[in-house]
Each structure stands twice: as structure tokens, then as C-alpha cells.
Amino acid sequence: MGNDKIYNLEERTFVFARDCRFLVRDLKNTISNIEDGKQLVKSSGSVGANYIEGNEKLGDKDLKFRLKISRKEAKESEYWLRLLKELNESENDRIENLRREANEIRKILSAIINKLK
């Protein structure tokens, strides 16, 4: 991912999930990488999926609920990336960039949630 920030959050969460999948694909096939990678694939995809579901205009209560799930999944993605980083030194920069992106997405979602209160 380059320095060009994507301001459309649906697209940004898609790119995040896609890049997490590219990372997992490229990691060594160790038991921990496979298991942690599976968890990362699930949580990173859930960030965008829940954001999109929340935008289906079923009401503010549903939107807020979905955004909170999306935020939780972003935080979980950070956790799996942190574990993967500890065991995959050759991918440290790539993983750190994804961790930073998960953190930024989480902060954006928090700001949206706070505005809905």
C-alpha cells in the first residue's frame, strides 16, 4: 500500500482486507502462521463487511451496532498482525503498515460512532 490514502471507507476497508490476504498468502507455512493467518483473514474481512451492512440504512441503532462490530474487528486484526509480526521478522515493515492501517480505520470508526451519540 502506498502513501495515497483512500478516503472512501468501503474501498479502504476492502483494500485492507485484500492486503491482509496477500500477506497471509506469502507467509511461511508454519502452524502458527496458518492459524493466526486464518484469524486475520476473518477479522480483516469482517471490518468492511460490517461497515457495508451498517450503511444499509436500517436505522441509527443498527448502524451504530454494526460500526461497533467493525471497530472491534479492526482491533482484533491489529492483535493478529502483532502476533504475526513477532514470528515473521522478514515481513516486519509490511505487517507494521497493516497494523497502522487497522489502527487508523479503528480510529475513524470510533469518530463516526461518537458523532452518532
Backbone hydrogen bonds, N-H to C=O, Kabsch-Sander energy under -0.5 kcal/mol:
donor,donor_aa,acceptor,acceptor_aa,energy
5,K,3,N,-0.7
7,Y,5,K,-0.6
9,L,7,Y,-0.8
12,R,8,N,-2.8
13,T,9,L,-2.6
14,F,10,E,-1.7
15,V,11,E,-2.7
16,F,12,R,-2.1
17,A,13,T,-2.4
18,R,14,F,-2.8
19,D,15,V,-2.8
20,C,16,F,-2.1
21,R,17,A,-1.9
22,F,18,R,-2.2
23,L,19,D,-2.2
24,V,20,C,-2.5
25,R,21,R,-2.4
26,D,22,F,-1.5
26,D,23,L,-0.5
27,L,23,L,-0.9
27,L,24,V,-0.7
30,T,28,K,-2.0
34,I,30,T,-2.6
35,E,31,I,-2.5
36,D,32,S,-3.0
37,G,33,N,-2.3
38,K,34,I,-2.1
39,Q,35,E,-1.7
40,L,36,D,-2.4
41,V,37,G,-2.7
42,K,38,K,-2.1
43,S,39,Q,-2.7
44,S,40,L,-2.9
45,G,41,V,-1.7
46,S,42,K,-1.8
47,V,43,S,-1.2
48,G,44,S,-0.9
49,A,45,G,-2.0
50,N,46,S,-2.3
51,Y,47,V,-1.5
52,I,48,G,-2.7
53,E,49,A,-2.3
54,G,50,N,-2.4
55,N,51,Y,-1.3
56,E,53,E,-1.7
57,K,54,G,-0.6
63,L,59,G,-2.4
64,K,60,D,-2.7
65,F,61,K,-2.1
66,R,62,D,-2.8
67,L,63,L,-2.6
68,K,64,K,-2.1
69,I,65,F,-1.9
70,S,66,R,-2.7
71,R,67,L,-2.6
72,K,68,K,-2.3
73,E,69,I,-2.5
74,A,70,S,-1.9
75,K,71,R,-2.2
76,E,72,K,-2.3
77,S,73,E,-2.3
78,E,74,A,-1.9
79,Y,75,K,-1.6
80,W,76,E,-2.2
81,L,77,S,-2.5
82,R,78,E,-2.3
83,L,79,Y,-2.2
84,L,80,W,-2.5
85,K,81,L,-2.4
86,E,82,R,-1.7
87,L,83,L,-1.0
88,N,84,L,-0.7
88,N,85,K,-0.8
91,E,88,N,-2.1
92,N,89,E,-1.6
95,I,91,E,-3.0
96,E,92,N,-2.7
97,N,93,D,-2.3
98,L,94,R,-1.7
99,R,95,I,-2.6
100,R,96,E,-2.5
101,E,97,N,-2.0
102,A,98,L,-2.6
103,N,99,R,-2.2
104,E,100,R,-2.3
105,I,101,E,-2.7
106,R,102,A,-2.3
107,K,103,N,-2.1
108,I,104,E,-2.3
109,L,105,I,-2.7
110,S,106,R,-2.3
111,A,107,K,-2.2
112,I,108,I,-2.2
113,I,109,L,-2.7
114,N,110,S,-2.6
115,K,111,A,-1.6
116,L,112,I,-1.1
116,L,113,I,-0.6
117,K,113,I,-0.6
117,K,114,N,-0.7
